[in-house]
Amino acid sequence: MNVTEEMKLYIQQELERIERDEQVVILYACESGSRAWGFPSEDSDYDVRFIYVRPVEWYLSIFDKRDVIERPISDALDISGWDLKKALGLFRKSNPSLLEWLESPIRYLERHSIAGQIRSISPLAFSPKSCMYHYLSMAKGNYRKYLQGEFVKIKKYFYVLRPLLACQWIEQYNEMPPMEFEKLVNRLLEADSELKRTIDTLLIRKKSGQEIDFEPRLPVLNDFIEEQISVYEGRVREIQTQETQLDDRLDHLFRTALAEAWGRERPWICKH
């Protein structure tokens, strides 16, 4: 799982501190970075993301308020969260980051029913077009920034390959891709191909803690990346936009979460 019990306890204590300081209830918290993706380095940060809810009265205001909680990075801990109202609004738009959080293999906290309820309707909110655009943009940006020239930051190949394989997963299965990089590689690439052997070798090196920084570019990976970027730039435009009608359901989830978090029955919880 790439997280020791000692570190997990420390993270949970930090989440409790945020609850006390901010007067919120954290409903869900997970790992969202390279540890959840399955290719951390020894010095990788812990990228903790969470969803929280404030007291009911906080939402009963004519003013817009800050709906994000962020803490400065310290002790290799990068921790931030979204208000539930913001999270549900992004969920409605098939936000890939939020969909990934909900399926993270490393979960630090899950309270009440809201995360499970959101997961149960995730297939209804999933938009192949918007998610493929997201992953393709990520791959193109990282490729331009890190993998040009004769010598490149070798470990950055993972940050281009993973989103490209996510595009391939979406095309083949029409569903949100798994977070774990190895699941994508093992399901989508031919077992005895030079491409997969090269990726497996890099993955072993990275997970073993070897220092892999600037090295000669790997033509087999660059060729694959350039081909796949070209392919999915065309295919993403062909995907039809899908309309989903979840507004009433998401309103109900939000109100239910407020009642669960603060332990009070509310007359605005409508029965469906």
C-alpha positions, 0 to 999 in steps of 0.5 A: 500500500506504500503507506506505513501504519505510523504514517497513516496514523499521522495523517489521520491526526492531521485530518483531525487537527483540520476538523478542529481548526476549521470546524468541519466534518471530513467525510472522506480522505484518500491518497491521490498521487504517485503512491495511489498510482503505484509508482512512488519514489522513496522521497515522494510526498503524501498527496492527501485529498479530502471532502468535508462539510461545514455546519448548515448555517455556513451555507445559508448565506448570500455571500460566496465563501472559500470552498477549499482548505489547503495546508502548506506542504510540510514533512512531505505531506501535501494535504488539501480538500474540497467542500462537499458542495464544490465536490458535488458540483464537479462530480456533476461535470464528471471531474476526473480528479474527484472520480479518481479520489473516490476509487483510490486504493489508499483511503485514510478516512471514510465517514457516513454514507456519502462517499459510497452513495457518490460511488454508486452513481459514478457511472451515471456521471462519467463522461468519456469525452471530458475525462479523455480530454483531461487525460490527453491534456495531462499527457501532452503537457507533461510530454512537452515539458519533460520528455523533449531532447536527447536527455530527459527526466526518465521518471516523467515517462510515468506521468505521460504514459499513465494518462495515455493508457487512461485514454485507451481504457476509456476508449475500450471499456467506456468507464473510468480507468483504474488509478493503479498504473500496473493495472493499466499496463497489464490489461492494455499492453501486450505481455511480450512487447518491447514497450511493456518490457521497457515500462516494467524495467523502469517501474522496477527501478523507480519502486526500488528507490534507484535514482533515475533522473536525466538519462538518454531518451527511450525511443520506444516510449517516445514513439509510442507516446507521439503515436498515441497523442496523435490518435487520441487528439482525433478520437476525443473529438469524435466522442458524443457529449452525454447529458446526465440528469442528476441535479435532484439526486445530488441535492438530496445527497448534499442534504443527507450528508449535512444531516449525517455529519451534524447528527440532526434531522432536518425538515428539508431531507425529502424522501424519494 
